[in-house]
Amino acid sequence: MACSLVLFLSKFQDVTCEEEHQALPRAAPPCPCLKRGTGRAGPGLSAHPSLFAAHRQHSDMPEEMRVETMELCVTACEKFSNNNESAAKMIKETMDKKFGSSWHVVIGEGFGFEITHEVKNLLYLYFGGTLAVCVWKCS
């Protein structure tokens, strides 16, 4: 089963926290509800402090897959902070090995896209407030 998603990113778009109760400018620090140790960020996230710089905008992934994918995205964006292409390649290759082939990754600022994805295989987040990461599977 597939879903379609249309998104447009701009440098002026607001980020909202997971609970959608607070709008934050894209360059703002993480929402207070994502503070370390509150448990609101989900299992496994408190072990990686950099994940608090990642704001999930949309995901239909199961919780365990979402947490693993977010951790992978943060690791790749930190490792290849000056090379989005290498970060996207690392994420795609890891996702292909771990969850089967046909994963796609887009990383950047100020871009628009339209995708068709398999249900329960989409994650869209901001890293560091300004860098958007979209990971989806479409076979």
Solvent accessible surface area in square Angstrom, and as a share of the most:
residue,aa,sasa,rsa
1,M,197,0.88
2,A,62,0.48
3,C,54,0.32
4,S,81,0.52
5,L,34,0.17
6,V,104,0.60
7,L,39,0.19
8,F,143,0.60
9,L,0,0.00
10,S,32,0.20
11,K,137,0.58
12,F,186,0.77
13,Q,60,0.26
14,D,80,0.42
15,V,2,0.01
16,T,49,0.29
17,C,3,0.02
18,E,47,0.21
19,E,85,0.38
20,E,138,0.62
21,H,112,0.50
22,Q,61,0.27
23,A,67,0.52
24,L,18,0.09
25,P,89,0.56
26,R,16,0.06
27,A,85,0.66
28,A,24,0.18
29,P,102,0.64
30,P,52,0.32
31,C,2,0.01
32,P,72,0.45
33,C,13,0.08
34,L,8,0.04
35,K,129,0.55
36,R,145,0.53
37,G,67,0.64
38,T,68,0.40
39,G,65,0.62
40,R,133,0.48
41,A,10,0.08
42,G,18,0.18
43,P,95,0.60
44,G,38,0.37
45,L,4,0.02
46,S,57,0.37
47,A,88,0.68
48,H,48,0.21
49,P,77,0.48
50,S,34,0.22
51,L,5,0.02
52,F,25,0.10
53,A,33,0.26
54,A,3,0.03
55,H,7,0.03
56,R,57,0.21
57,Q,50,0.22
58,H,80,0.36
59,S,27,0.17
60,D,40,0.21
61,M,15,0.07
62,P,66,0.42
63,E,77,0.35
64,E,128,0.58
65,M,32,0.14
66,R,10,0.04
67,V,13,0.07
68,E,49,0.22
69,T,0,0.00
70,M,4,0.02
71,E,51,0.23
72,L,24,0.12
73,C,1,0.00
74,V,0,0.00
75,T,56,0.32
76,A,0,0.00
77,C,3,0.02
78,E,77,0.35
79,K,137,0.58
80,F,60,0.25
81,S,81,0.52
82,N,152,0.78
83,N,71,0.36
84,N,56,0.29
85,E,142,0.64
86,S,30,0.20
87,A,1,0.01
88,A,19,0.15
89,K,124,0.53
90,M,47,0.21
91,I,0,0.00
92,K,73,0.31
93,E,79,0.35
94,T,48,0.28
95,M,2,0.01
96,D,36,0.19
97,K,175,0.74
98,K,122,0.52
99,F,50,0.21
100,G,34,0.32
101,S,79,0.51
102,S,32,0.21
103,W,0,0.00
104,H,74,0.33
105,V,25,0.14
106,V,46,0.26
107,I,21,0.11
108,G,9,0.09
109,E,85,0.38
110,G,39,0.38
111,F,41,0.17
112,G,44,0.42
113,F,32,0.13
114,E,124,0.56
115,I,14,0.07
116,T,64,0.37
117,H,6,0.03
118,E,45,0.20
119,V,49,0.28
120,K,117,0.49
121,N,22,0.11
122,L,0,0.00
123,L,0,0.00
124,Y,5,0.02
125,L,1,0.00
126,Y,0,0.00
127,F,31,0.13
128,G,46,0.44
129,G,2,0.02
130,T,54,0.31
131,L,29,0.14
132,A,0,0.00
133,V,0,0.00
134,C,0,0.00
135,V,0,0.00
136,W,27,0.10
137,K,33,0.14
138,C,45,0.27
139,S,112,0.72
